[in-house]
Amino acid sequence: MIMRLVTRAATAALRLPAARTGRVTVTRDIPVRVRDGVTLRTDHYAPGLSAAPCVLIRTPYGRGGPIRLLGRLIAERGFHVVIQSCRGTFGSGGEFAPLVHERDDGLDTLDWLRRQPWWTGTFGMFGASYQGFVQWALAAEAGEELRAMVAVVTASATRDSTYAGESFALDTVLTWAELLQAQTVPWLARQWELKRGQPRLARALAHLPLAEADRVATGVTVPFFQEWLRHHTPDAGYWRTRVFGDRIAEVRAPVAMVSGWQDIFLPAQLDDYARLRAAGVRTRLVVGPWTHGSPGLLLASLREGLDWLDTHLAGRPGPRRAPVRVHVGGDGGGWRDLPEWPPPATPTRWHLRAAGGLSPQPQEHGEPDRIWYDPADPTPSLGGPLLVAQRAGAVDNRPVEARPDVLTYTGEPLRDPVEVAGPVRAEIHLRSELSYLDVFVRLCDVDRRGRSWNVCDGLVRVEPGRFPRDPSGVVTVPVTLWPTAYRFAPGHRLRVQVSGGAHPRYARNPGTGEPLGTAVTLRAGWREIIHDREHPSALVLPLVPAPSTAG
C-alpha cells in the first residue's frame, strides 16, 4: 500500500501517463544461473494484467532505492519488469569486470525469461549509462523478440569516450571506479566521505603515477582501472570484445535515445544514432540541456521511455512526435522538433586573430600567440561534460580564462542572433618545443555582463607521427568538439579558448611520452598558436537559420 501511494504521488508530480493497474506483485532475489555457474540476483515486478510483455533492466547499481520505484512505475503501466544485478554487484555472484560478461549474461537471462510462465515472446530494455551498455551487448543477438530499446546517456562503444582525443578521461573513469567501490562500504561511511567533499578522490585525481590513483581514491587496486591505463592505444585488442558498435547495424528493434549536450557519452551516442538511421532502424532522439545525472534528464527519459515502450513493445497507439527533439541553448533558444540530426547547416569558419580577436574574416598577417604549459600546474577543467552532475555543465569560465596558460579569442558583439546546430570542429596551427602535448579548444558565449559560459569543447593529444609537420615545424591539429545546438543572442560575443589541457577531466600530458599509467616526469614548454594566411587557425561552426521565436 505504501509503495502504491508513492507511485501515485510520483505519477502526479512527474505528470506521467496514468497507471493501467494498481496491483504489482514483487518477487525479490530470484537466482538466475548463467552458463558458467554464476548466480545473478533478480527482482520481478508482475503487473495484475494478463499477456503483459517484459522490460529488462540489468544494472551494477543495485535493485533498491530509485530503481525500485522505476520498476513499479513501469509495471503499473502493464509490463513485467525484471531488474537484475550485474555479476559481482549487490548479491550476484562472480566478479564485476566492466563489459566483459554482459553479452553472455544477457543472453542467458533472455533464455531464462523464455522459460517463465508469464513470458509472451517479446521484451524491451530500458536504462541509463552502464544500464545502456548492457543493452547494446545483447541487442544484436536478441532477434525478433526484442521490440524496443530505451538507451539513455549511453553508447554501444565506450572506448572512444574513455580516450577522447586519445587522451584519458581521468575524472570520469576514476570517479566511476570510486563510486563502484563506495557501493561496498557502509552507508554512513559513504555519507561522511561525501559530506567532506570526497578528499580522497581529490587527492587521487592530482596523484602521479596514475597507476596508484585507484588505491589513493579507494584504498584498493581496481583491476579495470589498471587495465584501462595499460590498454589505451587505438590498436589495443583488449577493447575488441568490450565494444558493441560493430554490430549495431544488425539491431532491428526501434530505439529511443535520450542525452544531454553536456553528457560524457554524447558524441558516441550520436554516432550510434547515425548508424541506426543508416541501417533503417526507427529511432527517436532527444537531446536536452542536461549533464550525465541531471534530474531533468531522468524525468525526460522516464516520460520518453514509457511512451516508447507503450508504442513499440505493447502496441498501444502513442502520440505522434518528430523523430528528433533538441533543446537549443542560449538566450532565445528552446526546444526544436526536427526530422533528423544534424539539420542542414552551413559550415562557417570563425578565425583566430591577433590581439585576441575572433572573426569570420581571416587574417593576412599576425604574430603567433605564445603560452607556457606546465603539467606540474596543469590548466584546470571547469564545468563541461563530467560524470558528477554537481561539477558539470555550463559555468562562468572567467576564472580559468584569467590564467596565463589560456588564450582567448573573442568576437565583436553580435548585431543579429547566431544559431548553430550540429558537429563543431577546430583547426589549430601550432609550433611547439615539445613533441608531446595536448590541445584543448572550448567555445564560450560571453553575455552582456562579460560572463563567459562554456558551450562545447574538445581535446586532442599530439605525439610524434600523429599529425604531419610542415617545413617550418608547424603542426595542424584537428580538434573535434562536442556537438551542440545553441543560439548566441544579439549583444553577446563568441569566444574561443585554446590551452594545453583541462585537468582532471583529461589526464595531464606530462610532455615526455612516458606510458600513461607510469609517467611521473613532468616537462613544461612553450607553444605558439599561429593564425595567418598560410595557417588560418579557426573554429568551424554549423550555422542554421535562427527562428525569430523559440520553439
C-alpha positions as CSV (number, residue, x, y, z in Angstrom):
1,M,0.0,0.0,0.0
2,I,2.8,2.4,0.9
3,M,4.6,1.9,-2.5
4,R,1.3,2.3,-4.3
5,L,0.8,5.7,-2.6
6,V,4.4,6.6,-3.5
7,T,3.9,5.7,-7.2
8,R,0.6,7.7,-7.3
9,A,2.4,10.7,-5.9
10,A,5.3,10.2,-8.4
11,T,2.9,9.8,-11.3
12,A,1.1,13.1,-10.4
13,A,4.3,15.0,-9.6
14,L,6.1,13.8,-12.8
15,R,3.0,14.1,-15.0
16,L,3.4,10.5,-16.2
17,P,0.8,8.6,-18.2
18,A,-1.9,7.0,-16.0
19,A,-1.3,3.6,-14.5
20,R,-3.1,0.6,-16.0
21,T,-3.1,-1.4,-12.8
22,G,-2.5,-0.8,-9.2
23,R,-1.7,-4.4,-8.5
24,V,2.0,-5.2,-8.7
25,T,3.5,-8.4,-7.2
26,V,7.2,-8.2,-6.4
27,T,9.4,-11.3,-6.1
28,R,12.9,-10.4,-4.9
29,D,16.3,-12.2,-5.1
30,I,15.4,-14.7,-7.7
31,P,18.5,-16.8,-8.5
32,V,19.2,-16.8,-12.3
33,R,22.0,-19.2,-13.1
34,V,24.1,-18.4,-16.2
35,R,26.4,-20.7,-18.3
36,D,29.5,-20.6,-16.1
37,G,27.5,-21.4,-12.9
38,V,27.3,-17.8,-11.5
39,T,24.0,-16.8,-9.9
40,L,22.6,-13.4,-10.8
41,R,20.2,-11.9,-8.3
42,T,17.0,-10.7,-10.0
43,D,13.7,-9.0,-9.0
44,H,10.5,-9.5,-10.8
45,Y,7.6,-6.9,-10.8
46,A,4.5,-8.6,-12.1
47,P,1.5,-6.4,-13.1
48,G,-2.0,-7.6,-12.4
49,L,-2.7,-7.9,-16.1
50,S,-2.7,-10.8,-18.5
51,A,-0.5,-11.1,-21.5
52,A,1.9,-8.3,-20.5
53,P,5.3,-8.0,-22.3
54,C,8.5,-7.8,-20.4
55,V,11.0,-5.0,-19.8
56,L,14.5,-6.0,-18.8
57,I,16.9,-3.7,-16.8
58,R,20.3,-5.0,-15.9
59,T,22.4,-2.8,-13.6
60,P,25.5,-2.7,-11.4
61,Y,24.0,-0.1,-9.1
62,G,21.6,-2.2,-7.0
63,R,17.9,-3.1,-7.1
64,G,16.8,-0.8,-4.3
65,G,16.2,2.9,-4.0
66,P,15.1,4.8,-7.1
67,I,15.3,1.8,-9.4
68,R,12.8,0.0,-7.2
69,L,10.4,2.9,-7.8
70,L,11.1,2.8,-11.5
71,G,10.3,-0.9,-11.6
72,R,6.9,-0.3,-10.0
73,L,6.1,2.7,-12.3
74,I,6.8,0.6,-15.4
75,A,4.9,-2.4,-14.1
76,E,1.9,-0.3,-13.3
77,R,1.7,0.6,-16.9
78,G,1.2,-3.0,-18.0
79,F,4.7,-4.6,-18.2
80,H,6.5,-7.4,-16.4
81,V,9.7,-5.7,-15.2
82,V,12.8,-7.8,-14.5
83,I,15.7,-5.9,-12.7
84,Q,18.9,-7.9,-12.4
85,S,22.2,-7.0,-10.7
86,C,25.2,-7.5,-12.9
87,R,27.6,-10.1,-11.8
88,G,29.8,-9.1,-8.8
89,T,27.3,-6.5,-7.6
90,F,24.5,-6.5,-4.9
91,G,24.3,-10.2,-4.3
92,S,25.1,-11.5,-7.7
93,G,28.0,-14.0,-7.9
94,G,31.2,-13.6,-9.7
95,E,33.4,-10.6,-10.1
96,F,32.3,-7.3,-11.8
97,A,34.5,-6.7,-14.8
98,P,33.1,-3.9,-16.9
99,L,31.7,-5.0,-20.3
100,V,33.3,-8.5,-20.1
101,H,30.3,-10.7,-19.3
102,E,27.4,-8.6,-20.3
103,R,26.8,-10.3,-23.7
104,D,26.7,-13.8,-22.3
105,D,24.9,-12.9,-19.1
106,G,22.3,-11.0,-21.1
107,L,21.7,-13.9,-23.5
108,D,21.5,-16.4,-20.6
109,T,19.0,-14.1,-18.8
110,L,16.9,-13.9,-22.0
111,D,16.9,-17.7,-22.1
112,W,15.7,-17.7,-18.5
113,L,12.9,-15.2,-19.5
114,R,11.7,-17.6,-22.2
115,R,11.1,-20.3,-19.7
116,Q,8.9,-18.2,-17.4
117,P,5.1,-18.9,-17.4
118,W,4.3,-15.3,-17.9
119,W,6.6,-14.8,-21.0
120,T,4.7,-13.6,-24.0
121,G,7.5,-13.8,-26.5
122,T,8.5,-10.2,-26.6
123,F,10.6,-7.8,-24.5
124,G,12.1,-4.4,-24.3
125,M,15.1,-2.9,-22.5
126,F,15.5,0.3,-20.5
127,G,18.4,2.0,-18.8
128,A,20.9,4.8,-18.5
129,S,24.7,4.8,-18.6
130,Y,26.0,1.3,-17.8
131,Q,22.4,0.0,-18.0
132,G,22.6,1.1,-21.6
133,F,25.9,-0.6,-22.3
134,V,24.4,-3.9,-21.3
135,Q,21.5,-3.3,-23.7
136,W,23.9,-2.9,-26.7
137,A,25.8,-6.0,-25.6
138,L,22.7,-8.1,-26.1
139,A,20.8,-6.2,-28.8
140,A,22.3,-7.6,-31.9
141,E,21.7,-11.2,-30.9
142,A,18.3,-10.8,-29.2
143,G,16.4,-11.4,-32.5
144,E,12.8,-10.5,-33.2
145,E,11.8,-10.9,-29.6
146,L,13.5,-7.6,-28.8
147,R,10.8,-5.0,-29.8
148,A,12.0,-1.8,-28.1
149,M,15.1,-0.2,-26.5
150,V,15.3,3.0,-24.4
151,A,19.0,4.0,-24.3
152,V,19.8,7.0,-22.0
153,V,23.1,8.8,-21.9
154,T,24.9,5.7,-23.1
155,A,26.6,4.3,-26.2
156,S,27.4,1.0,-27.9
157,A,31.2,1.7,-27.7
158,T,32.9,3.2,-24.7
159,R,36.5,3.1,-25.9
160,D,36.4,6.5,-27.7
161,S,34.7,8.2,-24.7
162,T,37.3,6.8,-22.4
163,Y,40.2,8.0,-24.6
164,A,38.6,11.1,-26.1
165,G,41.1,12.7,-28.4
166,E,43.5,9.8,-27.5
167,S,43.9,11.3,-24.1
168,F,42.4,9.7,-21.0
169,A,39.1,10.7,-19.3
170,L,40.6,10.7,-15.9
171,D,37.9,12.3,-13.9
172,T,35.1,10.1,-15.4
173,V,37.0,6.8,-15.1
174,L,38.4,7.4,-11.6
175,T,35.2,8.9,-10.2
176,W,33.3,5.8,-11.6
177,A,35.8,3.4,-10.0
178,E,35.4,5.2,-6.7
179,L,31.6,5.1,-7.0
180,L,31.6,1.4,-7.6
181,Q,33.9,0.7,-4.7
182,A,31.8,3.0,-2.4
183,Q,28.8,0.7,-3.0
184,T,30.6,-1.9,-0.9
185,V,31.2,0.3,2.2
186,P,28.7,1.1,5.0
187,W,26.2,3.8,4.2
188,L,27.3,6.1,7.0
189,A,30.9,5.9,6.0
190,R,30.0,6.9,2.4
191,Q,27.9,9.8,3.6
192,W,30.7,11.1,5.7
193,E,33.1,11.0,2.7
194,L,30.6,12.9,0.6
195,K,30.0,15.5,3.3
196,R,33.7,16.2,3.5
197,G,33.8,16.7,-0.3
198,Q,35.5,13.4,-1.2
199,P,39.0,14.4,-0.2
200,R,40.5,11.0,-1.1
201,L,39.1,11.3,-4.7
202,A,40.5,14.9,-5.0
203,R,44.0,13.7,-3.9
204,A,43.8,10.8,-6.3
205,L,42.9,13.0,-9.3
206,A,46.1,15.0,-8.6
207,H,48.3,12.0,-7.9
208,L,51.1,10.6,-10.1
209,P,51.7,8.0,-11.3
210,L,48.1,7.3,-12.4
211,A,48.7,3.6,-11.7
212,E,48.5,4.4,-8.0
213,A,45.5,6.7,-8.2
214,D,42.9,4.0,-7.7
215,R,44.5,3.0,-4.4
216,V,44.6,6.6,-3.3
217,A,40.9,7.1,-4.1
218,T,39.5,3.7,-2.8
219,G,42.2,2.0,-0.7
220,V,42.3,-1.0,-3.1
221,T,43.6,-1.8,-6.6
222,V,40.8,-1.6,-9.1
223,P,41.5,-4.1,-11.9
224,F,39.7,-2.4,-14.7
225,F,41.3,0.9,-13.9
226,Q,44.7,-0.7,-14.2
227,E,43.7,-2.4,-17.5
228,W,42.4,0.8,-19.0
229,L,45.6,2.6,-18.2
230,R,47.6,-0.2,-19.9
231,H,45.4,-0.8,-23.0
232,H,45.0,2.8,-24.1
233,T,46.4,2.7,-27.7
234,P,43.9,2.7,-30.6
235,D,45.0,-0.7,-31.8
236,A,44.7,-2.4,-28.4
237,G,43.0,-5.8,-28.8
238,Y,41.7,-5.5,-25.3
239,W,38.7,-3.4,-26.4
240,R,37.5,-5.6,-29.3
241,T,35.3,-7.7,-27.1
242,R,34.3,-4.8,-24.9
243,V,32.6,-2.6,-27.5
244,F,29.4,-3.5,-29.4
245,G,29.2,-0.9,-32.1
246,D,30.4,-3.1,-34.9
247,R,27.1,-5.0,-34.8
248,I,24.8,-2.1,-34.3
249,A,23.5,-2.4,-37.9
250,E,22.1,-5.8,-37.0
251,V,19.8,-4.3,-34.4
252,R,16.2,-4.1,-35.7
253,A,14.3,-3.0,-32.5
254,P,13.2,0.6,-32.5
255,V,15.5,2.7,-30.3
256,A,14.7,5.8,-28.2
257,M,17.8,7.7,-27.3
258,V,18.0,10.4,-24.7
259,S,21.1,12.5,-23.9
260,G,22.3,15.9,-22.9
261,W,24.5,18.5,-24.6
262,Q,26.9,18.3,-21.5
263,D,26.9,14.5,-21.3
264,I,30.1,12.5,-21.3
265,F,28.8,10.0,-23.9
266,L,27.1,12.4,-26.3
267,P,29.4,12.1,-29.3
268,A,29.4,8.3,-29.2
269,Q,25.6,8.2,-28.7
270,L,25.1,10.5,-31.8
271,D,27.4,8.1,-33.7
272,D,25.0,5.3,-32.7
273,Y,22.0,7.3,-33.8
274,A,23.6,7.9,-37.3
275,R,24.4,4.2,-37.8
276,L,20.9,3.1,-36.7
277,R,19.4,5.6,-39.1
278,A,21.6,4.4,-41.9
279,A,20.5,0.8,-41.2
280,G,16.9,1.8,-41.4
281,V,16.1,1.4,-37.7
282,R,13.3,3.5,-36.3
283,T,14.7,6.0,-33.8
284,R,13.7,8.8,-31.6
285,L,16.4,11.2,-30.4
286,V,16.0,13.7,-27.6
287,V,18.9,15.9,-26.5
288,G,18.3,18.4,-23.8
289,P,20.2,21.0,-21.6
290,W,21.4,18.2,-19.3
291,T,24.5,16.7,-17.8
292,H,25.0,13.0,-17.1
293,G,23.0,12.9,-13.9
294,S,20.6,15.9,-14.3
295,P,17.2,15.4,-12.7
296,G,15.6,16.8,-15.8
297,L,17.4,14.1,-17.9
298,L,16.0,11.3,-15.7
299,L,12.5,12.8,-15.9
300,A,12.6,13.1,-19.6
301,S,14.0,9.6,-20.1
302,L,11.1,8.2,-18.0
303,R,8.5,10.0,-20.0
304,E,10.1,9.2,-23.3
305,G,10.7,5.7,-22.3
306,L,7.2,4.9,-21.2
307,D,5.8,6.3,-24.4
308,W,8.3,4.3,-26.5
309,L,7.6,1.1,-24.7
310,D,3.8,1.6,-24.9
311,T,4.0,2.2,-28.7
312,H,6.7,-0.3,-29.8
313,L,6.5,-3.1,-27.1
314,A,2.9,-3.1,-26.0
315,G,1.5,-2.0,-29.4
316,R,-0.6,0.8,-27.9
317,P,-1.2,3.9,-30.0
318,G,1.0,6.7,-28.8
319,P,1.4,10.4,-29.6
320,R,2.8,11.4,-33.0
321,R,6.2,13.0,-32.5
322,A,9.0,14.3,-34.6
323,P,12.0,11.8,-34.9
324,V,14.3,14.4,-33.3
325,R,13.7,16.9,-30.5
326,V,16.6,19.0,-29.3
327,H,16.9,21.9,-26.9
328,V,18.7,24.9,-28.3
329,G,20.7,26.6,-25.5
330,G,21.4,30.3,-25.0
331,D,19.1,33.3,-24.7
332,G,16.1,32.9,-27.0
333,G,16.7,29.2,-27.6
334,G,14.2,26.5,-26.7
335,W,13.0,23.2,-28.0
336,R,13.1,22.4,-31.7
337,D,11.4,19.4,-33.4
338,L,13.5,18.1,-36.4
339,P,13.1,15.4,-39.0
340,E,16.7,14.3,-38.4
341,W,20.1,15.1,-36.8
342,P,22.1,17.0,-37.7
343,P,19.9,19.5,-39.5
344,P,21.1,21.1,-42.8
345,A,23.7,23.7,-41.8
346,T,26.4,25.9,-43.4
347,P,29.9,25.3,-42.0
348,T,31.3,28.7,-41.2
349,R,34.8,29.4,-40.1
350,W,35.5,31.8,-37.2
351,H,39.1,32.8,-37.5
352,L,41.5,33.3,-34.6
353,R,43.1,36.7,-35.0
354,A,45.8,38.9,-33.4
355,A,45.1,40.7,-30.1
356,G,42.7,38.0,-29.1
357,G,40.2,38.7,-31.9
358,L,37.7,36.3,-33.5
359,S,36.0,36.9,-36.8
360,P,34.5,35.2,-39.9
361,Q,37.2,37.1,-41.9
362,P,40.7,35.5,-42.0
363,Q,43.8,37.4,-41.1
364,E,46.6,38.1,-43.7
365,H,49.3,38.6,-41.1
366,G,49.7,38.3,-37.4
367,E,52.3,37.4,-34.8
368,P,51.8,34.0,-33.2
369,D,50.4,33.9,-29.6
370,R,52.6,32.0,-27.1
371,I,51.6,30.1,-24.0
372,W,53.6,28.2,-21.5
373,Y,52.1,24.9,-20.3
374,D,53.4,23.3,-17.2
375,P,52.0,19.9,-16.3
376,A,53.1,20.4,-12.7
377,D,50.5,23.2,-12.6
378,P,48.0,21.9,-15.2
379,T,45.4,24.1,-16.7
380,P,42.2,23.1,-14.7
381,S,39.0,21.9,-16.2
382,L,35.9,24.0,-15.3
383,G,32.4,22.6,-15.9
384,G,31.7,20.7,-19.1
385,P,30.8,17.0,-19.6
386,L,31.6,15.2,-16.3
387,L,30.2,12.2,-14.6
388,V,29.1,14.1,-11.4
389,A,26.3,16.5,-12.2
390,Q,27.3,18.9,-9.4
391,R,30.6,19.8,-11.1
392,A,29.4,19.5,-14.7
393,G,27.6,21.7,-17.2
394,A,27.8,25.4,-18.2
395,V,29.7,27.6,-15.7
396,D,31.3,31.1,-15.8
397,N,34.8,30.5,-17.3
398,R,36.4,33.8,-16.3
399,P,38.5,32.2,-13.5
400,V,40.2,29.8,-15.9
401,E,40.4,32.4,-18.7
402,A,42.4,34.7,-16.3
403,R,45.3,32.2,-16.2
404,P,48.4,32.9,-18.3
405,D,48.3,29.4,-19.8
406,V,44.9,30.0,-21.5
407,L,44.5,32.0,-24.7
408,T,41.1,33.6,-25.5
409,Y,39.8,34.9,-28.9
410,T,36.7,36.9,-28.7
411,G,34.4,38.3,-31.4
412,E,32.6,41.6,-31.6
413,P,29.1,41.9,-30.0
414,L,26.6,40.3,-32.4
415,R,24.1,42.5,-34.2
416,D,21.9,39.5,-35.1
417,P,21.4,36.2,-33.4
418,V,23.7,33.3,-34.5
419,E,22.3,29.8,-34.2
420,V,24.4,26.7,-34.6
421,A,23.3,23.1,-34.6
422,G,25.4,20.1,-35.4
423,P,29.1,19.0,-35.2
424,V,31.7,21.5,-34.2
425,R,35.4,21.3,-35.0
426,A,38.5,23.4,-34.9
427,E,41.8,23.6,-36.9
428,I,44.7,24.8,-34.8
429,H,48.0,25.5,-36.3
430,L,50.8,25.4,-33.8
431,R,54.5,25.1,-33.2
432,S,55.8,23.6,-30.0
433,E,59.2,22.9,-28.5
434,L,57.7,19.7,-27.2
435,S,56.8,16.7,-29.3
436,Y,54.2,15.5,-26.8
437,L,51.4,17.9,-25.9
438,D,47.6,18.4,-25.7
439,V,45.4,20.9,-27.5
440,F,42.2,21.9,-25.7
441,V,39.6,24.1,-27.5
442,R,36.4,25.5,-25.9
443,L,33.6,27.6,-27.4
444,C,32.0,30.0,-25.0
445,D,29.1,32.5,-25.0
446,V,30.1,35.9,-23.5
447,D,27.0,37.6,-22.2
448,R,26.3,41.3,-21.8
449,R,27.7,41.3,-18.3
450,G,31.0,39.7,-19.5
451,R,30.4,36.3,-18.1
452,S,31.8,33.5,-20.3
453,W,29.6,30.4,-20.4
454,N,31.1,27.2,-21.9
455,V,29.0,25.7,-24.8
456,C,31.2,22.8,-26.1
457,D,34.8,21.7,-26.2
458,G,37.2,19.1,-27.2
459,L,40.8,17.9,-26.7
460,V,43.4,16.2,-28.9
461,R,46.6,14.5,-27.8
462,V,49.6,15.2,-30.1
463,E,52.6,12.9,-30.4
464,P,55.3,12.4,-33.0
465,G,53.9,11.0,-36.2
466,R,50.2,11.6,-35.4
467,F,50.0,14.8,-37.4
468,P,52.4,15.9,-40.1
469,R,54.7,18.9,-39.6
470,D,55.3,21.4,-42.4
471,P,58.9,22.5,-43.2
472,S,58.7,25.3,-40.7
473,G,57.7,22.9,-37.9
474,V,54.1,23.9,-37.8
475,V,51.6,21.1,-37.0
476,T,47.9,21.4,-38.0
477,V,45.8,19.8,-35.2
478,P,42.2,19.0,-36.0
479,V,40.1,19.1,-32.8
480,T,36.6,17.6,-32.7
481,L,34.4,19.4,-30.2
482,W,31.2,18.1,-28.6
483,P,28.2,18.7,-30.9
484,T,25.8,21.4,-29.9
485,A,22.7,23.3,-30.6
486,Y,23.0,26.9,-29.3
487,R,21.7,30.4,-30.0
488,F,24.1,33.3,-29.4
489,A,21.9,36.3,-28.8
490,P,22.4,39.8,-30.1
491,G,24.8,41.7,-27.9
492,H,26.6,38.5,-26.9
493,R,30.1,37.6,-28.2
494,L,31.6,34.3,-29.3
495,R,34.8,33.3,-27.5
496,V,37.3,30.5,-28.2
497,Q,39.7,29.3,-25.6
498,V,42.9,27.5,-26.5
499,S,45.0,25.8,-23.9
500,G,47.2,22.8,-23.2
501,G,44.8,20.8,-21.2
502,A,41.8,20.5,-18.9
503,H,42.8,18.6,-15.8
504,P,41.5,16.5,-14.1
505,R,38.8,15.9,-16.7
506,Y,41.6,14.8,-19.0
507,A,44.8,13.3,-17.6
508,R,47.6,15.9,-17.9
509,N,50.1,15.4,-20.7
510,P,53.5,15.0,-19.0
511,G,55.3,16.2,-22.1
512,T,57.7,13.3,-22.1
513,G,55.9,10.5,-24.0
514,E,56.1,8.2,-20.9
515,P,53.4,5.5,-20.6
516,L,50.0,6.7,-19.4
517,G,50.0,4.8,-16.1
518,T,53.6,5.1,-15.0
519,A,54.6,8.7,-16.1
520,V,56.0,10.8,-13.3
521,T,58.4,13.1,-15.0
522,L,56.8,16.4,-16.0
523,R,58.2,18.6,-18.7
524,A,56.9,22.2,-19.3
525,G,57.3,24.1,-22.6
526,W,56.3,26.9,-24.9
527,R,53.9,26.6,-27.8
528,E,52.8,29.1,-30.4
529,I,49.3,29.3,-31.8
530,I,49.6,30.6,-35.4
531,H,46.9,32.5,-37.3
532,D,47.9,34.0,-40.6
533,R,47.1,33.4,-44.3
534,E,49.2,30.2,-44.5
535,H,48.0,29.0,-41.2
536,P,44.3,30.0,-40.7
537,S,43.5,28.7,-37.2
538,A,39.8,28.7,-36.9
539,L,36.7,27.2,-35.3
540,V,34.2,25.7,-37.7
541,L,30.5,26.2,-36.7
542,P,27.4,24.7,-38.3
543,L,25.2,27.7,-38.9
544,V,21.4,27.3,-39.2
545,P,18.7,30.0,-39.7
546,A,17.8,31.4,-36.3
547,P,14.0,31.5,-35.8
548,S,12.5,34.7,-34.7
549,T,10.8,33.0,-31.7
550,A,11.7,30.0,-29.6
551,G,10.2,26.6,-30.5
